[in-house]
Structures are given as C-alpha cells and as structure tokens.
Amino acid sequence: METFTVEAVVLRTDDFGDANRVVTLFTKEFGKLEANAYGCRRARSPLSGATQMFNHISAEIVHGSKVDTIREADILNFYDGLTKNLERLAYASFFFEIVNRMTFPRQKEIETFRLLKKSLPALNNRNPKIAALIGACQFMETSGVQLNFSRCVRCGTEIFGDAAISLLDGGALCMNCVDAANDARPYPEALRKTFETMLGFDWRDETKLFFNSKQILAAENFFVDYVQFVLGSALKSVQFIKSLKSLPNK
C-alpha cells in the first residue's frame, strides 16, 4: 500500500467506535483529505494529541483501497487557546466549518492551506471574532464565489458612500441600479470599508485592528447570511456562537 507524508491542518474530527476518529485534514500537498486514526482516543495512543482539531501537523498516511489511515503524526504547532476558551473555539469552528463545507476532497488549494495556517495564531491570540471574519472574507475571495464589494455588479461603477448589496446579483449595487435587484439590502459605507480592510489584511501585521462593535456585528451577520446562502443550508457553528451570546456576561 502507498504511504505518503503530508503537512496539514486538522479541519474536523468525528469519533467512531470506542476509540477511533475520522480526521479531516487540509493538506498542503493534496487539499482536503479524510483519514481514519484508529485507537487515537486512547490515552496512550501516539496519535492522541496530534489528531485534535486546529492542530498544525505532519502526518504519515497509508492509502487504502477504501479508506486512508493515519499511521504517524507529529505536532508542528499547537494552539491550546482554541480549546480552552469557548469564544475562540466557537469562532475558529465557524471559519473551519466554512472551509470544510466549501472545499472538495483531493483538490490541491495551496492558498487555502496557507490561509488556514496563517489564521491559527490570530484565532489563538487576537480577537477571535475579527480573525474568523477576516479568514472567511479572504477564503471566499480565493474560492471564486466572493461578492464584489467595491463596484456595482450591474454597471461597474465604483461605489462611494452608502449603497446597496445583493446576494443574488453577486455584490454591491449603486443607487442607480438598486431597483433592479430583488433582494437588495442596505450597504453602508462603513460596512464596505470593513470588508475592504479584511480583504487586504496581512496576517503578519501585528498592528491592532480597530473595528467598532457595530461594524463587526454587521459584518458577522452579513457573512452568516452570505455563506448560508451559498451553501443552501445552515452552519452548525452559528448555533454554537448564538448559544454563547445567550450566556451571562457574553
């Protein structure tokens, strides 16, 4: 059987049986892969620590006729803040669920791998909501389904000031074209500038990002609607986020 080694980010895990786990990896070499990690949930298993969600790992995988199997795995980077803090866990799960559900197995997407890898330190250390929304914004740009945020999708006019935006039409609408859209919603200048800042964000920049709470809430609500519109179904992580917001002091 063929054996190969990959650099990967653990995108999702699903337990099965008494001690096993299906691990969804986003790899540098092959894009998204699923592999079984047998016995990894046993305390003494050498795979126990490495096959946790959000880990950046190196894994040796055996390619089987029906399923692949993780034989060995080493942690390259471990982000414990994502599992110790519920808000970080919720927003990291939101971003990772979007990537998982909008990518297909064994399609090499090096930019998506790099984005996941670059986003993890920010999700672990910076404002997790902002980091997740930046990740989602940049991922949608590379996925080919991004909306046009800066020009009218109907006439091509550059957008200035307040305007409208349509999911069905694929982006911003100037005030001359807004009546032609069936699902136009308000698109304030502040929201457009938020999206433009997120698209241009350099993950290596340690400068603190400044967004007011209204900007972030508007961006979050928009991206939830947008992604669920593209997928045609709800994101499970959104319910997790809503449950946290209902807790005291949230």
C-alpha positions as CSV (number, residue, x, y, z in Angstrom):
1,M,0.0,0.0,0.0
2,E,1.2,3.5,-0.8
3,T,2.4,5.6,2.1
4,F,2.9,9.4,1.9
5,T,3.6,12.2,4.2
6,V,1.7,15.5,4.4
7,E,1.8,18.8,6.1
8,A,-1.7,19.5,7.3
9,V,-4.1,21.5,9.5
10,V,-6.8,19.4,11.3
11,L,-10.0,20.7,9.9
12,R,-12.6,18.5,11.6
13,T,-12.8,15.3,13.7
14,D,-15.5,12.7,14.1
15,D,-15.4,10.0,16.7
16,F,-16.5,6.4,15.8
17,G,-16.3,3.2,17.7
18,D,-14.8,3.1,21.2
19,A,-11.5,4.7,20.4
20,N,-11.3,5.8,16.8
21,R,-11.6,9.0,14.9
22,V,-12.2,10.2,11.3
23,V,-9.8,13.1,10.8
24,T,-10.4,15.7,8.1
25,L,-7.1,17.2,7.1
26,F,-6.5,20.2,4.9
27,T,-3.1,19.4,3.4
28,K,-0.5,21.4,1.6
29,E,0.1,18.6,-0.9
30,F,-3.4,17.3,-1.8
31,G,-6.0,19.7,-0.4
32,K,-8.7,18.1,1.8
33,L,-8.3,14.5,2.9
34,E,-10.1,12.2,5.3
35,A,-8.2,9.5,7.1
36,N,-9.0,7.1,10.0
37,A,-7.0,7.4,13.2
38,Y,-7.5,4.0,14.8
39,G,-7.2,3.9,18.6
40,C,-6.3,7.6,18.8
41,R,-8.8,8.3,21.6
42,R,-6.9,6.0,24.0
43,A,-4.8,8.0,26.4
44,R,-1.6,6.1,25.5
45,S,-2.0,6.4,21.7
46,P,0.8,8.2,20.0
47,L,-1.9,9.8,17.8
48,S,-4.0,11.1,20.7
49,G,-2.5,14.6,20.8
50,A,-1.8,15.2,17.2
51,T,-5.3,14.4,15.9
52,Q,-7.0,17.2,17.8
53,M,-8.9,19.9,15.8
54,F,-6.9,23.1,14.9
55,N,-3.5,21.4,15.1
56,H,-0.9,22.0,12.5
57,I,0.8,18.6,12.0
58,S,2.9,16.4,9.8
59,A,1.3,13.1,9.2
60,E,2.2,9.8,7.6
61,I,-0.8,8.3,5.8
62,V,-1.4,4.9,4.4
63,H,-3.6,5.0,1.3
64,G,-6.1,2.1,1.4
65,S,-8.4,0.7,-1.2
66,K,-11.4,2.1,0.7
67,V,-10.1,4.5,3.4
68,D,-6.8,6.2,4.2
69,T,-5.2,5.6,7.6
70,I,-3.0,7.9,9.7
71,R,0.0,5.8,10.7
72,E,2.0,8.5,12.5
73,A,1.6,12.2,13.2
74,D,3.7,14.9,14.8
75,I,2.5,18.3,16.0
76,L,4.2,21.2,14.3
77,N,2.2,23.9,16.0
78,F,-0.3,23.5,18.8
79,Y,-2.8,26.2,19.7
80,D,-4.2,25.4,23.2
81,G,-6.1,28.7,23.4
82,L,-8.6,27.5,20.9
83,T,-9.7,24.6,23.1
84,K,-9.5,26.4,26.5
85,N,-11.7,29.4,25.5
86,L,-15.2,28.9,24.3
87,E,-15.4,32.1,22.3
88,R,-12.2,31.2,20.5
89,L,-13.4,27.7,19.9
90,A,-16.7,28.9,18.5
91,Y,-15.3,31.4,16.0
92,A,-12.5,29.1,14.9
93,S,-15.1,26.4,14.3
94,F,-17.1,28.9,12.3
95,F,-14.2,29.6,10.0
96,F,-13.1,26.0,9.7
97,E,-16.7,24.8,9.0
98,I,-16.9,27.2,6.1
99,V,-13.7,25.9,4.6
100,N,-14.7,22.3,5.2
101,R,-18.1,22.6,3.6
102,M,-17.0,24.7,0.6
103,T,-14.0,22.6,-0.5
104,F,-13.8,19.2,-2.2
105,P,-11.6,16.2,-1.4
106,R,-8.2,15.9,-3.1
107,Q,-8.3,19.3,-4.9
108,K,-5.0,21.0,-4.2
109,E,-5.6,24.5,-2.9
110,I,-2.4,25.9,-1.6
111,E,-3.8,29.4,-0.9
112,T,-6.5,27.9,1.3
113,F,-3.9,25.8,3.2
114,R,-1.7,28.9,3.7
115,L,-4.7,30.9,4.9
116,L,-5.7,28.2,7.5
117,K,-2.1,28.1,8.7
118,K,-1.7,31.9,8.9
119,S,-5.1,32.3,10.6
120,L,-4.4,29.9,13.5
121,P,-2.1,32.2,15.6
122,A,-4.6,35.1,15.2
123,L,-7.5,32.9,16.2
124,N,-5.4,31.8,19.2
125,N,-4.2,35.2,20.4
126,R,-6.2,38.0,18.9
127,N,-9.8,38.9,18.8
128,P,-11.3,35.6,17.6
129,K,-14.4,37.1,16.0
130,I,-12.4,39.5,13.9
131,A,-9.8,36.8,12.9
132,A,-12.6,34.4,11.9
133,L,-14.4,37.0,9.8
134,I,-11.1,38.1,8.1
135,G,-10.5,34.4,7.4
136,A,-13.9,33.9,6.0
137,C,-13.7,37.0,3.8
138,Q,-10.3,36.1,2.4
139,F,-11.3,32.4,1.9
140,M,-14.4,33.4,-0.1
141,E,-12.2,35.6,-2.3
142,T,-9.9,32.6,-3.1
143,S,-12.9,30.2,-3.6
144,G,-14.2,32.1,-6.6
145,V,-17.6,32.9,-5.1
146,Q,-16.7,36.2,-3.5
147,L,-19.1,39.1,-3.9
148,N,-18.0,42.3,-5.5
149,F,-17.7,44.8,-2.6
150,S,-16.3,47.9,-4.3
151,R,-18.0,48.1,-7.7
152,C,-21.6,47.9,-8.8
153,V,-22.2,44.4,-10.2
154,R,-24.6,45.8,-12.8
155,C,-22.9,48.8,-14.3
156,G,-19.4,48.6,-12.9
157,T,-19.4,52.0,-11.2
158,E,-17.1,52.3,-8.3
159,I,-19.1,52.5,-5.1
160,F,-18.8,55.6,-2.9
161,G,-20.7,56.3,0.2
162,D,-23.8,54.3,1.2
163,A,-25.2,51.9,-1.4
164,A,-26.9,48.5,-1.6
165,I,-25.8,45.0,-1.9
166,S,-27.4,41.8,-3.3
167,L,-26.6,38.2,-2.7
168,L,-28.5,37.1,-5.8
169,D,-26.8,39.6,-8.1
170,G,-23.4,39.0,-6.6
171,G,-22.4,42.1,-4.8
172,A,-22.7,45.9,-4.5
173,L,-25.2,48.0,-6.3
174,C,-25.0,51.7,-6.9
175,M,-28.1,53.7,-6.2
176,N,-29.0,53.9,-9.9
177,C,-29.2,50.1,-10.2
178,V,-30.7,49.2,-6.8
179,D,-34.3,49.0,-8.0
180,A,-33.4,46.2,-10.5
181,A,-32.4,43.8,-7.7
182,N,-34.9,41.5,-5.9
183,D,-33.0,41.1,-2.7
184,A,-31.2,44.4,-2.2
185,R,-30.2,45.3,1.3
186,P,-28.6,48.4,2.7
187,Y,-24.8,48.6,2.2
188,P,-23.4,51.4,4.4
189,E,-20.0,52.9,3.6
190,A,-18.7,51.7,6.9
191,L,-19.5,48.1,6.1
192,R,-17.8,48.3,2.7
193,K,-14.7,49.7,4.2
194,T,-14.7,46.9,6.8
195,F,-14.8,44.3,4.0
196,E,-12.1,46.1,2.1
197,T,-9.9,46.2,5.2
198,M,-10.5,42.5,5.8
199,L,-9.6,41.5,2.2
200,G,-6.4,43.5,2.4
201,F,-5.3,42.3,5.8
202,D,-1.8,40.9,6.1
203,W,-1.7,38.2,8.8
204,R,1.9,39.0,9.6
205,D,0.9,42.5,10.7
206,E,0.9,42.7,14.5
207,T,-0.9,46.1,14.4
208,K,-4.1,46.0,16.4
209,L,-7.2,46.1,14.2
210,F,-9.7,48.7,15.1
211,F,-13.4,48.0,14.3
212,N,-16.2,49.3,16.3
213,S,-18.8,46.8,17.6
214,K,-21.4,47.9,15.1
215,Q,-19.1,47.3,12.2
216,I,-18.2,43.8,13.4
217,L,-21.8,42.8,14.2
218,A,-22.9,44.0,10.8
219,A,-20.0,42.0,9.1
220,E,-20.8,38.9,11.1
221,N,-24.5,39.0,10.3
222,F,-23.8,39.6,6.7
223,F,-21.2,36.7,6.4
224,V,-23.5,34.3,8.1
225,D,-26.3,35.1,5.6
226,Y,-23.9,35.1,2.7
227,V,-22.3,31.8,3.4
228,Q,-25.5,30.0,4.3
229,F,-27.0,31.4,1.0
230,V,-24.1,29.9,-1.0
231,L,-24.3,26.6,0.9
232,G,-28.1,26.4,0.8
233,S,-28.2,25.3,4.4
234,A,-27.3,26.4,8.0
235,L,-23.9,26.4,9.6
236,K,-23.8,24.3,12.8
237,S,-21.2,26.6,14.3
238,V,-23.6,29.6,14.1
239,Q,-25.8,27.9,16.7
240,F,-22.8,27.4,18.9
241,I,-22.0,31.1,18.7
242,K,-25.6,32.1,19.4
243,S,-25.6,29.9,22.5
244,L,-22.5,31.7,23.8
245,K,-24.1,35.0,23.3
246,S,-27.1,33.9,25.4
247,L,-24.8,33.2,28.4
248,P,-24.4,35.8,31.2
249,N,-21.7,38.4,30.6
250,K,-21.5,37.5,26.9
